[in-house]
């Protein structure tokens, strides 16, 4: 390998390795996290369920409890994802 080739090789290696390192250290941007998006959709689904139930005059606590658990589960997932510093099982 010629000396002038080293910067190009270094740049290619860094481009390939960066996503792996970000994943291993849980440092990818929030918008690239599948856990974050899943939690957001769970929260939005719970909110939509409560809104629809209230608009329809629903009085069953099971509907509100289930929707509330979806919201709490989403919040818990977001908290856990944002506090994590390494994936589960990574030692």
For each residue, the residues with C-beta under 8 A, 3 or more apart:
1: 5 6 9
2: 5 6
3: 6
4: 7
5: 1 2 8 9
6: 1 2 3 9 10
7: 4 10 11
8: 5 11 12
9: 1 5 6 12 13
10: 6 7 13 14
11: 7 8 14 15
12: 8 9 15 16
13: 9 10 16 17
14: 10 11 17 18
15: 11 12 18
16: 12 13 19 20
17: 13 14 20 21
18: 14 15 21 22
19: 16 22 23 28
20: 16 17 23 24
21: 17 18 24 25 27
22: 18 19 25 26 27 28
23: 19 20 26 28 87
24: 20 21 86 87 90
25: 21 22 85 86
26: 22 23 81 84 85 86 87
27: 21 22
28: 19 22 23 32 33
29: 32 33
30: 33 36 82
31: 36 37
32: 28 29
33: 28 29 30 36 37 81
34: 37 38
35: 38 39 77 81
36: 30 31 33 39 40 78 81 82
37: 31 33 34 40 41
38: 34 35 41 42 74 77
39: 35 36 42 43 73 74 75 77 78 81
40: 36 37 43 44 74 78
41: 37 38 44 45 74
42: 38 39 45 46 70 71 73 74 77
43: 39 40 46 47 70 71 74 75 78
44: 40 41 47 48
45: 41 42 48 49 67 70
46: 42 43 49 50 67 68 69 70 71 74
47: 43 44 50 51 67 71
48: 44 45 51 52
49: 45 46 52 53 63 66 67 70
50: 46 47 53 54 64 67 68
51: 47 48 54 55
52: 48 49 55 56
53: 49 50 56 58 60 63 64 67
54: 50 51 57 58
55: 51 52
56: 52 53
57: 54
58: 53 54 63 64
59:
60: 53 63 64
61: 64 65
62: 65 66
63: 49 53 58 60 66 67
64: 50 53 58 60 61 67 68
65: 61 62 68 69
66: 49 62 63 69 70
67: 45 46 47 49 50 53 63 64 70 71
68: 46 50 64 65 71 72
69: 46 65 66 72 73
70: 42 43 45 46 49 66 67 73 74
71: 42 43 46 47 67 68 74 75
72: 68 69 75 76
73: 39 42 69 70 76 77
74: 38 39 40 41 42 43 46 70 71 77 78
75: 39 43 71 72 78 79
76: 72 73 79 80
77: 35 38 39 42 73 74 80 81
78: 36 39 40 43 74 75 81 82
79: 75 76 82 83
80: 76 77 83 84
81: 26 33 35 36 39 77 78 84
82: 30 36 78 79
83: 79 80
84: 26 80 81 87
85: 25 26
86: 24 25 26 90 91
87: 23 24 26 84 90
88:
89:
90: 24 86 87
91: 86
